[in-house]
Amino acid sequence: MIDIAAGKSTPRILLDSDKKEFLIEGQSYPENSSSFYEPVINWIKEYISKDNEELLLKIKLLYLNTSSTKAMFYIFDLLDDAYKRGKKVKIDWFYDKENEMAKETGEELLEDLTLPYTISEQ
């Protein structure tokens, strides 16, 4: 399990396989996105390598910087590859109705994926 509290420039991240809760929420502009997201990426790789594991990732990001966007692309590619191999994977992207940019970011990040996803106002 990963449970990272939100910081000033980092999102809350909850990856709990027991409760089947997978959440990334807040703002993401850490000084070093690669090192911040590395344990998250490694956890997801390990989790999706197991048989019959489902993953519904809920994302509620208000803002992402460029390096965080790259990390999201990488995570989404991992999940998309897992979906193509038959895993039950889905992404729910939530945005605030006042934040059109967050909606557009979700659309850009998700548009080329084959896995099921939704983009919804929260």
Summary of the structure (lengths in Angstrom):
residues: 122
radius of gyration: 13.4
end to end distance: 25.6
largest distance: 40.0
contacts: 346
relative contact order: 0.16
helix: 38%
strand: 31%
